[in-house]
Amino acid sequence: MSDRWQELAVFVRAAESGSFSRAGRELGLSQPSVSRIIGELEARLGVTLLLRTTRRINVTDAGALFLDRAREILAELEDAEDAARGLDSLRGTIRLALPVVYGTREIIPRLPKFLGLHPLLRVEMSVADNRQDLVAEGADVAIRLGELGDSAFGARRLETLERMMVASPAYLKARGTPKTPADLAAHDCIFGPGNYGRDSWSFSRNGTETSVDVHGRIHTDSGPGVFASVMSGLGIAMVSTAMAGPEIKAGLLVPLLRGYKLTPVEVHAVFPGGPRPSTKVRALVDFLAQELKRALK
């Protein structure tokens, strides 16, 4: 790595993560080395790019302008190298952020085929349902379910997931089976990542929309928490049709209110670095889009 390229890479990760030590760990440098590189860069430019405090590093106005251009330059340099090597020789690391259930059931099982096509690539995964700061975490691409909140990020829709209501056989034996959405008011409902904190669920049938106020004692920000709770008989849950398939087939969950439709959930690949991801990230997202589309046929 040339001195100028290293300067840019160190500055970008220090600015994004807000930490010299974290940037050093990710880039294989010591914290003093990161501090020295940033200091030399600022001295050469004659401007302060980062303000150091005891808790965090903050980007100055000049630093914010430099950060945008530095990201572009690094992306263009990486694209140029990848173009020279060709898609068959992609190398380096893709940092991928995934939601737990969808990631472990739909994305990770498809990675062996992708990595088999690109043996010089590595994938580092963060698997969590909480929406972490993707820029600070250094993610190259994140898979997001539901509404997108970060308008500055680039995004590509991968697929749309239908949703359904499910419960365990034990719960239905003890509490009865709801026949209409209104019946849910008399049941315990489980609130997960997609409806955390919402006390009204909406359904549609024959063009007519119905909302029902629901309640329950289980609230979780974790997809696995929803599945474990509903299979333990703690209530009725709203889940995606595709991801509940194995449990339904095994008889662990029973689909409910099949004549009513729930608002589907869109799945996006999100690019924290902006709308123009690197060649290797585009290769991964193109691959996933094709594989998910093939699975629907």
N, C-alpha and C positions, 0 to 999 in steps of 0.2 A: 504494500500500500504506500503510495507516494505521500510525502509530507503534506501537500495541499489537500489531497483526498482525505488523509487521516484527520487533518484539522477540521474539515467540514463534517466528517462522520462523528467526531468527538463532540463538536459544538451542537450538532443536531440532537444527539441523544442526551446530552446534558440539558439542553433547553427543553426538550420534550418531557424528560423524566423529572426535571427539577432537582437533580442530584448528581454531583460529581462522582460519588462512590458507586452509584448504580450504573452510570454510564461506563465507568471503568470496568466493572464486573462484566457487563455485556460485551465490551470490546477487548477484554483481556489486558487491561491497563490498570496501573495503580491509581489511587485517588490523587496523589501528588503529581503524577504524570498528566492526568486530565487537567488539573489546575494549571500546570505549566503550559500545556498546549493552548488552552483558552487564553491564558495571559499573553502568550506570544502572538496569538492571532489578534487580540485586541490592540496590542502595542503596534503591530504592523498596520492595522487599519486606522489607528488613532481614535477609536471610539469604544465606549463601554457597551458590550453586548449583553452581559449577564450581571445582575445585581446579586451579590452573595449575602445571605442572612444566616442566622444560626439554625433556622429550620428548613429553609428552602431557597432554591435559586429562582429568581424571577427574570424574565426577558424584558429588556428595555425596548423602547420604540425602534431604535436602530437595530437592535437584535432581532425584533420581529420581522423587519424587512429583510434582513440578512438570512433569517431562518427560511423564509419562503423560497428565496433564490437558491439557498444551499440544498434544500430538499429537491428542487428541480434539477440542479446540476448532478447530484448523486444518482437520481433516478435515470437521467439521460446517460450518464456514464455506465451505469449497470445495464441499461438497455442496449447500449452500443456493444458492450462486451458479449451480451447474450446473442445479439444479432450476428456477431462475428462467429460465435461458436455454433449457432443454430439451435433449434428446439431440442435436438437430440442430446445436446451437451449442457443443458441447464445445470447450474450448480449453485451452492450456497444454502441459506436457511430461509424457510418461510415460517413466520411467526403467525400462528393461527389461533383465534379465540372462538370457542364453541360453547353453546348452551349444553347442559349436561345430557338430557335424554335424547334430544335430536342429534346432538353431536356424536354420542356413543352408539346410537342405533343407525343413523343414516349417513354420517360423514366418515367416521373412523373406519368402518368396515370397507369403505371404498378406497382408502389410502394405499393399501398394498398394491393395487393395480396401477395407481398413479406413480408411486415410487418405483415400481418395477419398470415403468416407461422412462423414468428419469433417475438413474442410480446415483447420480452425483448430488442430488438434492436431499436436504434434511428438513424435517418439520418439527417445530417446537409448538406445543399446544398448551393453551390455558383453557381449562374446561370448568366453567362456572356459570350459574344462572344470573348472578348479579352483574349489572352492566357496568363493568369497570371502565376506567379512563383508558381508552384504547391507545391514545397517543402516548400517554405516560408509560403505558405497559410495553410500548414498542411493537404493537401488533401490525402486521402487514395486511391482514384481512380478517374480518370477523363475520361469523354467520349469525344473523339476527332474525328472530321471529317476532312478528307483530309490527307495530308502528315504529318508524324511524324518527329519532329525535334530533340527530346531528345533521343538519342540513348542509354543513360545510364538507361533509364526507361524500365521497363517491359511492355509488351503490349499483348493484345489478340484481334483479329479481331472479331467483333460482326455481321456485315452484310455489304453489299455493296448497296449503293443507286444509282439508275439511275437518270439522270438529264434531264431536258427539258427546252425549252424556253417558256415563257408565257408573255402575255400582257393583259390589261383590254379591255373590249369591247369598251369603250369610246376612248381609245388611238387608237385602230385599225380603228375605224370609222373616226377619224380625220386624221390619217397618212397612212392608208392602211396596208395590211397584207403582210409581207415578204414571198416570195415563196422559196427562196434559201438563204443559209448563206450569199452570196454576197450582198443580199438586205439589210442586217443589217447595212451596211456602210451608208445608207441613213436614219437610225433611231437613236433615242435616246436610249442608252443602260444604264442599271442600274448596277453599280458595287458594289457587296456585299463582305462578308467575304471570300468567296471562290475564288473570282477573283479580289480582291481589287488591283488597280494599274496596272492590265494587260490590254493592249490595243489591244490584239489579242486573238480571241477565235477560238478554233479548233473543227471541226466536221468531222465525217466519214460517208461514205455511200458506200456500196458494196466494201469495202476494200480500198477505196480511201479517203485520208484525205485532208481536206480543211481548211485553216486558213483565217480568215477575220479580218481586222483592224476595230475596233469599237470605238465609242466615246459616251460620254454622260455627262450630267451635274450633275448626282447624284452619289455620292460615299459614302458608309456607311460601317462601320465595324460591323453592327448589322443585324442579321437575320430578326427581326421584322421590322427594317428600310427598308429592301428590300421589304418585303411583303406590307408594308404600301405605299411605293413609287410606286410599280407596280400597286396596286389596285387603287391608286389615279390618274392613267393615266400619270405618269411621264416618262414612257418608257417601254422597253422590258427587262426582267430579266431572269437569269439562276437560276433555283431552282431544288430541288430534287423532283422527281415524287411523292414519297410517301407523302411528307409534303405539296405539293400543292393540293393534292386530294380534301380536303374539299372545297377549293375556286373554283376549276374547276367544281366540282359537283354542287355548288351553282350558277354557272354562273358568278362569280366575276372575274375569269381569264380564258383565252382562250389559250390552248396549240398550239404551233407553230412549224413548221419545223419537223413534226413528222417522216418524212422519213430519218432524219439525226440523228446520234448518237453523244452524248457528252461523254467525259471521265467520268466514274462513280466515286463516292466518297466512299472511304472505311471508315467504322466506327470502331474505336478501343476503348477498355477499356485500359487505361494507368495507370500503377502503379508507382508513384513517388518513392516509397520506394524500388524499384528493382523488379526483375522478380518473387519473391516469396511473394505474398501478404498474408495477414492474412486469417484465416479461414472464418471470417465473410465477408471479401471482396470477397473471392473466391465464397462464397455462393451467393452473390448478382450478381456477373458477370455471374456465371453459370445460374442463374435464368433468367437474361436478355437475354442471348444468346438463351436459350430455347424458351422464349416468343417471341422474334423477329423472330426466325426460324419458329415458329408455325404460326405467322402472315402472312408469305409468302405463306403458303399452301392454 
